[in-house]
Amino acid sequence: MKLYMHPASTASRPVRLLIAEKKLPVEEHVVDILSGEHYKDEYTALNPSRQVPFLEDGDFRMTESSAILKYLGSKFELPEYPTDLKKRARVDEVMDWFNTQFMRDFAYGLLYPQVFPHHKRPSDEIHQGVIAWGKDKAQVWFGVLDKHIIGSKPYTCGDSITIADYFGGCIVTAGELIGCTYEGLPNVQRWLGNVKQLSSWASVNEVLYGFAASLKDKPFARL
Ligand SMILES: N[C@@H](CCC(=O)N[C@@H](CS)C(=O)NCC(=O)O)C(=O)O
């Protein structure tokens, strides 16, 4: 199996983390999205969406980080993707929750416009409006995450880590790029502490933390 990815990519990180943690037989191939390699014919022939991650399992090919995590979880019968109907439905629900409204407002609204030049909007007024809208909505989603989705549990779906924590944990920690520390969200902080106990966390996230260090003193809008 082969994973096309970029180590700083929010969508690649949870898949890389699962592969590293579970020692899955998946070879990694870096697609340099910073230099535009994903726009070259060789890659667009594989993935016309021109994004990472992208998984090849023989002649079976797929995109979408959430779906790739579920595929790997099912293929390797990992306890991180439980087979019990209701437990699996809960994992799917939480992953959809992160991947839809939370991703839209937190990543695409608040975070990406501040750190990626290609997310710059056509005028300062529009740009600031996007960020303010994202911050406002993200605050609501973080409240739901803290109080209801995590609550007093160690992980989003119960007492054990699941692929929903791999997925959500990597999205939420992307906020460290703009200096989010999640003060005032004690359950989010505690949950992130639990996810970060994964033995591969530091190595898989090395590039993210290097990127965060390079942005350290910038005056970002943050939660
Ligand atoms: N919904 C997709 C999103 C993938 C995605 O946004 N990938 C980003 C990196 S995190 C990418 O490839 N960006 C390339 C670009 O913006 O040109 C998934 O979850 O896999």
The ligand as a Gaussian input file, in Angstrom:
#p B3LYP/6-31G(d) Opt

LIG

0 1
 N      -11.405000      16.543000       2.437000
 C      -10.041000      16.239000       2.109000
 C       -9.230000      17.488000       2.234000
 C       -7.811000      17.293000       1.762000
 C       -7.034000      18.598000       1.813000
 O       -7.590000      19.671000       2.061000
 N       -5.731000      18.486000       1.596000
 C       -4.911000      19.659000       1.575000
 C       -3.789000      19.524000       2.569000
 S       -4.432000      19.454000       4.224000
 C       -4.295000      19.799000       0.210000
 O       -3.941000      18.837000      -0.414000
 N       -4.177000      21.038000      -0.249000
 C       -3.609000      21.335000      -1.518000
 C       -3.917000      22.753000      -1.921000
 O       -4.520000      23.470000      -1.127000
 O       -3.552000      23.141000      -3.018000
 C       -9.503000      15.139000       3.039000
 O       -9.935000      15.106000       4.195000
 O       -8.687000      14.336000       2.630000

